[in-house]
Amino acid sequence: MLKSKTFLKKTRAGGVMKIVREHYLRDDIGCGASGCAACGGAHEGPALEPQPQDPASSLCPQPHYLLPDTNVLLHQIVSAWRLGTWASVASSLRLPGSLETYVEQEQGENANDRNDRAIRVAAKWYNEHLKKMSADNHLQVIFITNDRKNKEKAVEEGIPAFTCEEYVKSLTANPELIDRLACLSEEVNEIENGKIIFSEHLPLSKLQQGIKSGTYLQGTFRASRENYLEATVWIHGDNEENKEIILQGLKHLNRAVHEDIVAVELLPKSQWVAPSSVVLQDEGQNEEDVEKEEERERMLKTAVSEKMLKPTGRVVGIIKRNWRPYCGMLSKSDIKESRRHLFTPADKRIPRIRIETRQASALEGRRIIVAIDGWPRNSRYPNGHFVRNLGDVGEKETETEVLLLEHDVPHQPFSQAVLSFLPKMPWSITEKDMKNREDLRHLCICSVDPPGCTDIDDALHCRELENGNLEVGVHIADVSHFIRPGNALDQESARRGTTVYLCEKRIDMVPELLSSNLCSLKCDVDRLAFSCIWEMNHNAEILKTKFTKSVINSKASLTYAEAQLRIDSANMNDDITTSLRGLNKLAKILKKRRIEKGALTLSSPEVRFHMDSETHDPIDLQTKELRETNSMVEEFMLLANISVAKKIHEEFSEHALLRKHPAPPPSNYEILVKAARSRNLEIKTDTAKSLAESLDRAESPTFPYLNTLLRILATRCMMQAVYFCSGMDNDFHHYGLASPIYTHFTSPIRRYADVIVHRLLAVAVGADCTYPELTDKHKLADICKNLNFRHKMAQYAQRASVAFHTQLFFKSKGIVSEEAYILFVRKNAIVVLIPKYGLEGTVFFEEKDKPNPRLIYDDEIPSLKIEDTVFHVFDKVKVKIMLDSSNLQHQKIRMSLVEPQIPGISIPTDTSNTDLNGPEKKKIKLGK
């Protein structure tokens, strides 16, 4: 049946337009109940259970279906869906779109009231219809709504109706479910008699008007890890004048949460502030302790020179909340029998969350997940609800799950839909696979990787040609042969974006059959590859470049150490060793040439754990040793990536997936320049080349480690390298590599960006066909956005894994004292680096419940004077390292000053190293 509605609309030109809206109503849609005699059993999609399980409800003892209204669905289920729970709700809910349930909007009735009436009509229809299924049928539909008027009308119309809270409380068999209910609106949950703390958020319409007029600026809210009273907002768009705005103080933060999209109002210049150097952690004040917050805020405001002041603002409204479920721990209330407690998130950028639970005793000492529901104006903290219990704090499985969830790393097992697209075993190369592919199995190819590596992406060869030139090949696993565009395997790989390497495990981007077997370029087996082959002269100058799909058979899978031994050994002259020596010689020339062009050689302390072979606990912690062979492999990977970038951009000028590294703004270098000046050294930062040359000259005969410290500091000044689509950007330059163009081609087993680049290159050389999404620059830009996010989160997850295993190491090691160097000075602390362990930590000089020492901070030098001792960046100190477990939520490596001796600050120097007890364990290394 067709229903239509006609109305007239005036156009801008002054004419009249007739608009007809039509509704097609069907009379053949079943109710969805399996075996319903009235519908003849007809239904579309999954059926409702003929006999629902008894939920043991004291309000509704007989079997029933639930019909929640739209607001209940949105408010209660959206957060649960993020965690993959209640997934069956959408498939089990069926609303008949038929003649009997269609309602038209009445005169004077708004859209919301019409929708409420439509749901009541559907509930009534269901109850009457279900009686027709059989004479002894006692099934009924229960209407769930939190709208008081809607519920009253339902009851008047004879429909069983309850609020969500009433119904969940009636489930006597599952009393814990009440804790998982999302709180109601912010207004309803305001604390009784609570003092208004925050200003009201402006409505979206006013925010949009203000942004359009320039009164307000829109950006992403980034909370500080070190200071809970400070944040920055990164402004969207091309506003170069005010790209980053500082916010200081609770009232100016105005209930924004990390990663929210906010509108900010720029304050007058007279109210601008400088970024604070104070380290402040939220110690969980009571709701009434806002005065204490104001006292702490005053600490942030110290006299600084005018040039240090930054654009400062305040949040006036929220454009988009980016809340997610948060991992953390319950801080149980001191009030006996209280159901209201504070939850402390693991991420220090997230505020504490007030929740209500009856399970506080059971949840103490455990990692849990909590979701935010709202943040009233008169509450110091947001409201939320308990979602899930993860396990005991400190246990490896629990902590690994926490860091994966916190960094949004997809880590569930691959689904059957994904696995169904894997090759059937046993697999072998067929005649079809050899089409458009060169047979290179005769070449002396080998791979060089870290110990224990099973996902071998790349292999190399070097041989002399008859004309006296050299042929050099980089052979990369042909992952795109196995992952075809658009299927479930491709979609899951794109979603994951990257393999994540933790200290003890690897979260693969692709299933293990591919990552560790069919795609891995292991020795002595035939493998499909994508090869980049150059003809070079002995001065490493490229004469010809060829790209081809290939089949190879690696002759050796070597570690960096094994390859180095071959190169250095006078007794080894076999084909593999000769090839390695040729590669190493060329790599040194390539690296020298790169550095001459302005490529940066930076430093970042990386650590490797040696694990107990039985317990898998760390028993030793060392900085990674880099050999010539590390550099050798890196040079040819860089060269292959640059060569491929040029090729795909030639063929796809608008659709190439490239990688760029933006030059840092001059302000980023301030800390490096000041630190070098304090040692009478000059660092020039106007170009990458001048920076590289300055770092090369910054040597001190009496302080050999100084150059490494400067390079570590220079690394902190850098911007993040990002993927982008060539048709959406004009700046391709890679600052760190001093290359005009760059991409990622060499690691398709562990990076989805490389899979896309392989597909582009395959089309460019006629080895594969294209598909629509490959040449859609907007879709490619979306892929790049996800890849940049996943890559960043993978880095953070890896650092969190290193931090956790470092804690485990020092838990068994006990208290140790080690030499350290100051990297940064703060107003109340110094940040130090311990070279032996590649470990960074903060030494605080103000402690709770202890008299504060006399501190004088100078940002210009920079320096920190404590009593009569002055600390500068790069000063050598001695610190005591121990695991501080006083805060289970944030167990941390605590560092205390040993030397120089400052009365009342330094600890005694007689702290001896504690060796591990028991026999030496077998050492193994995990991860790549």
Number of C-alpha atoms within 10 A of each C-alpha: 9 8 10 9 9 9 9 10 11 10 9 7 6 8 8 11 11 9 11 10 9 11 11 11 16 14 11 13 16 21 25 23 21 19 16 19 13 15 18 12 15 18 20 11 10 13 19 18 13 13 13 12 11 11 17 15 17 14 15 16 12 15 17 18 20 15 22 21 18 13 13 19 15 11 16 17 18 15 20 19 13 12 15 10 13 12 13 10 13 10 11 17 15 19 16 19 17 17 14 13 18 15 14 11 14 10 6 6 10 10 11 10 12 15 16 19 18 17 22 24 18 21 26 21 17 21 20 12 15 20 15 14 20 12 8 8 12 13 19 22 21 21 26 25 23 18 14 11 11 20 21 13 15 24 15 10 12 10 21 19 25 22 17 18 17 14 18 22 19 18 19 14 12 13 13 16 16 21 21 20 22 26 21 17 14 17 12 10 16 18 16 9 7 14 15 14 17 18 15 13 16 15 12 14 9 12 23 18 12 17 15 12 10 11 14 23 28 25 22 23 27 20 24 17 16 17 19 21 25 23 25 21 29 19 21 14 10 8 10 9 7 15 15 18 23 25 31 24 18 20 15 22 24 21 26 25 23 22 18 19 23 25 30 29 20 20 14 10 12 8 12 20 22 21 18 19 17 15 18 19 13 14 9 15 13 12 14 11 11 15 9 11 14 14 10 14 16 10 11 22 14 11 8 13 10 10 7 12 16 18 19 26 26 23 25 23 24 22 20 13 13 13 16 15 21 23 25 23 25 26 19 18 13 8 9 7 9 13 15 15 19 21 28 25 24 19 17 18 20 19 21 27 25 24 25 21 18 16 13 18 10 9 19 15 18 19 27 27 22 28 24 21 24 21 24 23 22 21 23 27 22 21 27 26 23 26 22 17 17 18 18 16 21 18 11 17 12 17 20 20 16 24 21 22 18 21 19 16 22 20 15 7 10 16 12 10 12 18 14 12 15 14 14 8 7 5 8 12 11 8 7 8 13 14 12 14 17 16 14 19 17 11 17 20 26 28 24 24 23 16 16 12 18 18 24 25 25 26 29 25 23 27 22 16 11 7 7 11 16 23 19 24 24 25 32 31 32 28 27 23 18 16 20 15 18 12 13 18 25 19 15 18 22 23 17 25 29 28 23 27 20 22 24 18 13 14 21 25 26 28 19 16 14 20 23 19 15 22 25 26 31 25 19 14 13 17 23 28 29 27 27 24 20 22 21 20 16 15 12 20 13 14 11 10 17 13 22 20 29 24 24 29 23 25 20 18 21 19 18 21 19 14 24 20 14 19 22 11 10 8 8 13 13 9 16 20 20 18 21 25 21 19 24 23 14 23 22 16 15 20 18 11 13 16 17 14 15 20 22 24 14 19 16 14 18 14 18 19 24 21 23 17 14 8 7 14 17 26 22 17 19 16 15 13 10 10 12 16 24 19 16 22 22 14 21 22 22 20 16 26 23 19 20 27 23 18 19 25 21 12 15 19 14 17 24 28 29 28 23 22 22 17 19 16 13 10 8 16 19 14 21 25 19 19 25 22 14 16 15 10 17 18 23 17 20 11 14 21 20 15 19 24 19 16 23 14 13 18 16 12 7 7 10 10 14 19 19 17 23 23 21 18 22 23 17 16 19 18 15 12 16 19 23 26 25 21 18 14 9 8 13 19 18 20 23 22 20 20 18 14 22 27 27 25 28 29 21 27 29 25 25 28 25 24 28 22 25 27 23 27 26 21 18 19 17 13 16 18 11 14 12 7 13 19 15 14 19 14 15 22 19 12 21 23 15 16 23 19 14 24 20 15 19 24 15 17 24 18 17 21 21 20 17 20 22 22 22 18 20 22 16 16 20 15 17 16 21 15 16 23 23 22 23 22 23 20 20 23 20 22 18 26 23 20 17 14 19 17 20 18 20 20 19 18 18 15 10 6 6 7 9 13 16 12 17 15 19 14 17 14 16 18 21 23 17 18 14 9 11 13 19 21 25 23 14 18 19 21 26 24 20 19 20 16 14 9 8 14 19 17 15 19 21 17 23 19 22 21 18 15 15 14 9 10 19 17 17 11 14 8 12 11 13 13 11 12 8 6 6 9 12 11 14 14 18 19 17 17
